[in-house]
Amino acid sequence: MAWNDPGKNENPWKRKPEQGPPDLDEVLRRFQKKLRSFFGGGGPRPVGGGFSGGGAAFGIGYIVVGLLLIWIVGSSFYLNEAAERSVITRFGKYVKTTSAGFNLRLPWPIDRRTVVNVTEFRSFTDRTRMLTQDEALVDINLAVQYRRADPVKFTFNVRDPEETLGEVSESAIREIIGQSKLDFVLELGRQEISARTKELVQRTITAYNTGIEVISVNLQDVSVPEQVAPAQKDAIKAREDKDRATLSAQTYANDIVPKARGLAVSVVEGALAYKARVVADADGETSRFLQLAAEYQRAPAVTRERLYLETMEQVLGPSAKIIVDTEGTGNMIYLPLDKLFEQRSLARPAAEMPPTIRLEDGSAVEAEDPRARKER
């Protein structure tokens, strides 16, 4: 029933309408009284199917208490998934890190909760243009895969760890590419460049205490910009021609150098053999001369004659024709030794045949060779 209905001369505020609005302190005191009555089990009851002013206050109390309980339970109990870690701060100060399952904290805003997934693999890509060691432009498409390994470091140490990771990755790939030549980057060195970049990125962000673990770094695409592609092809072709010419020269050197070394060894060995032969001949001649000198001292005349005959034999032995000058006559005697040797060689078989003896009956018998008799 409204407070200004006919027959009713009072209102919930115990004041008449012409007296103005109720005092705030009085309203608060009445509200506290109603709450004490509610918790004490007393208080006004419904009248005539409605509620008095005290009943309305009791309804508000129920609502406030219910909301308070919901707020306390909802902000104090929470559930972490298996891959989640919750970082709890109390008035901004780190308190603890909770793992998977149901956990308890003080209600918000006393305790605040930051959830970090420590097993999820996250990734980002970055495409940039840079110079190689031989001053060639290349376009690099870099893909980095990582996870948030340490939730506390990830939450507190760096303002934006993932942005920091991107900047560190770009700086690292620029450093590695700047130390590599174009052929190495385009062909054989992509795996090595990825491994070196991953190591450098991980070392740098570990020094920053970002709490991030780098899983992999991949060069998805490495290409030469279209603006410089023709000139780059010419440079690559020239380099290939240089490598081919170098290889050909190396092949020729590998063929000619062993032959030259072998020839040098052969010449040295021949020289050593010639030296040994000359020394041996000199030693032999010396020994022979000493022996001849000893013989000459014993018999000078015989030795001189023998030396003369040996010398003449050495001089005239190879000659087939000899011309002799007869002293005092002016005539030259020609000795055809070659003809004489031929006649001697033809006559020798007949002379060597054993003689035959003619008997009275006309038969012939070979005579016995006296040399054969001696041998027997």
Summary of the structure (lengths in Angstrom):
residues: 376
radius of gyration: 64.1
end to end distance: 182.0
largest distance: 213.3
contacts: 873
relative contact order: 0.05
helix: 55%
strand: 21%
